[in-house]
Amino acid sequence: MADKEHRQKKFIAAYVERGADKKSAASDTGVPIRTVQRWFNSDEEFQLQIEEVFSEIEGSLMQEAFRRAMGGSDNLLKFLLKAVNPTLFDERCRQQSYVSAMNEQRAIDVGNDSVDIREILVDLQKMDPFIDYAPVLSQSDKD
């Protein structure tokens, strides 16, 4: 048991050092990635430690994003933020979420024969003004 704990501690240290890259940390410590996955899925304490490290890295990225936003823009930072939190920073993920919501709304409205995709898209645009639904709206005008 002590050997497992020692290997986990070494892995976590490498995980921090490698910026939450599990494969590199596994390679650096000689721990097979499958073992890391097994630990993660079966050892609650290990899982919590990994999640805590990831959360700390995410927080550091957010702080750096804010610092850089005050002084300009950086494309590398955009990619890092998308990798850490795609739901928030990746437009495609947000669009998929909205399409799912739109499909749910359409399924509800079909029962009432009141489907109006334009209204749904306009509502979605209000919810997230960073997504441009104009191409979708213009396509629906053609149909």
C-alpha positions as CSV (number, residue, x, y, z in Angstrom):
1,M,0.0,0.0,0.0
2,A,2.8,2.4,0.8
3,D,4.3,1.8,-2.6
4,K,1.1,2.7,-4.3
5,E,0.8,5.9,-2.3
6,H,4.5,6.8,-3.1
7,R,3.8,6.2,-6.8
8,Q,0.7,8.3,-6.7
9,K,2.5,11.2,-5.0
10,K,5.3,11.0,-7.6
11,F,2.7,11.0,-10.4
12,I,0.8,14.0,-8.9
13,A,4.0,16.0,-8.6
14,A,4.8,15.2,-12.2
15,Y,1.2,16.0,-13.2
16,V,1.6,19.5,-11.6
17,E,5.0,19.9,-13.2
18,R,3.6,18.9,-16.6
19,G,0.6,21.3,-16.4
20,A,-2.1,18.5,-16.0
21,D,-0.8,16.4,-18.8
22,K,-1.6,12.8,-17.6
23,K,0.3,11.0,-20.4
24,S,3.5,13.0,-19.9
25,A,3.3,12.6,-16.1
26,A,2.8,8.9,-16.4
27,S,5.7,8.6,-18.8
28,D,8.0,10.7,-16.5
29,T,7.1,8.5,-13.4
30,G,7.0,5.2,-15.2
31,V,3.4,4.6,-14.2
32,P,1.4,3.1,-17.0
33,I,-1.5,5.4,-18.1
34,R,-3.9,2.5,-17.5
35,T,-2.8,2.4,-13.9
36,V,-3.4,6.1,-13.5
37,Q,-6.9,5.6,-15.0
38,R,-7.6,2.8,-12.6
39,W,-6.5,4.9,-9.7
40,F,-8.6,7.8,-10.9
41,N,-11.7,5.6,-11.2
42,S,-11.3,3.6,-8.0
43,D,-9.5,5.8,-5.5
44,E,-11.6,8.7,-4.4
45,E,-8.6,10.4,-2.6
46,F,-6.5,10.2,-5.8
47,Q,-9.3,11.5,-7.9
48,L,-9.8,14.5,-5.6
49,Q,-6.1,15.3,-5.7
50,I,-6.1,15.2,-9.5
51,E,-9.2,17.3,-9.7
52,E,-7.8,19.8,-7.2
53,V,-4.6,20.2,-9.3
54,F,-6.6,20.6,-12.5
55,S,-8.8,23.2,-10.8
56,E,-5.7,25.1,-9.6
57,I,-4.2,25.1,-13.1
58,E,-7.6,26.3,-14.5
59,G,-7.6,29.1,-11.9
60,S,-4.1,30.1,-12.9
61,L,-5.1,30.2,-16.5
62,M,-8.1,32.4,-15.7
63,Q,-5.9,34.8,-13.8
64,E,-3.4,34.9,-16.6
65,A,-6.2,35.5,-19.1
66,F,-7.4,38.4,-17.1
67,R,-3.9,39.9,-16.8
68,R,-3.4,39.6,-20.5
69,A,-6.8,40.9,-21.4
70,M,-6.0,44.1,-19.5
71,G,-2.9,44.5,-21.8
72,G,-4.1,43.1,-25.1
73,S,-5.0,39.8,-26.7
74,D,-3.1,36.5,-27.2
75,N,-4.2,33.7,-29.5
76,L,-2.3,31.1,-27.5
77,L,-4.3,32.0,-24.4
78,K,-7.6,31.5,-26.4
79,F,-6.5,27.9,-27.1
80,L,-5.5,27.3,-23.5
81,L,-8.8,28.5,-22.3
82,K,-10.7,26.4,-24.8
83,A,-8.8,23.4,-23.7
84,V,-9.5,24.0,-20.0
85,N,-13.2,24.9,-20.3
86,P,-14.6,24.2,-23.8
87,T,-18.2,24.7,-22.7
88,L,-17.4,28.3,-21.8
89,F,-14.7,29.2,-24.3
90,D,-15.3,27.1,-27.4
91,E,-18.0,28.5,-29.7
92,R,-18.7,25.1,-31.2
93,C,-19.5,23.6,-27.8
94,R,-21.8,26.5,-27.0
95,Q,-23.5,26.2,-30.3
96,Q,-24.0,22.4,-29.7
97,S,-25.6,23.2,-26.4
98,Y,-27.9,25.7,-28.0
99,V,-28.8,23.4,-30.8
100,S,-29.8,20.8,-28.2
101,A,-31.9,23.4,-26.4
102,M,-33.4,24.4,-29.7
103,N,-34.3,20.8,-30.5
104,E,-35.9,20.3,-27.1
105,Q,-37.9,23.5,-27.6
106,R,-38.9,22.4,-31.1
107,A,-40.0,19.0,-29.7
108,I,-42.2,20.7,-27.2
109,D,-43.6,23.1,-29.7
110,V,-44.4,20.4,-32.3
111,G,-47.2,19.2,-30.1
112,N,-48.8,22.6,-30.4
113,D,-48.0,23.1,-34.1
114,S,-46.2,26.3,-33.2
115,V,-42.6,25.8,-34.3
116,D,-40.9,29.0,-35.3
117,I,-37.1,28.4,-35.5
118,R,-36.5,32.1,-36.1
119,E,-38.0,33.0,-32.7
120,I,-35.9,30.3,-31.0
121,L,-32.7,31.6,-32.7
122,V,-33.5,35.2,-31.8
123,D,-34.0,34.1,-28.2
124,L,-30.7,32.1,-28.2
125,Q,-28.9,35.2,-29.7
126,K,-30.2,37.2,-26.7
127,M,-28.8,34.6,-24.3
128,D,-25.4,34.6,-25.9
129,P,-24.6,37.6,-28.1
130,F,-21.2,36.2,-28.9
131,I,-22.7,33.6,-31.3
132,D,-23.7,34.9,-34.7
133,Y,-26.9,33.1,-35.8
134,A,-27.3,35.4,-38.9
135,P,-26.2,32.6,-41.3
136,V,-28.7,30.2,-39.8
137,L,-31.4,32.8,-39.9
138,S,-30.7,33.7,-43.5
139,Q,-30.7,30.0,-44.5
140,S,-34.1,29.6,-42.8
141,D,-35.4,32.5,-45.0
142,K,-34.5,30.5,-48.1
143,D,-36.3,27.4,-47.0
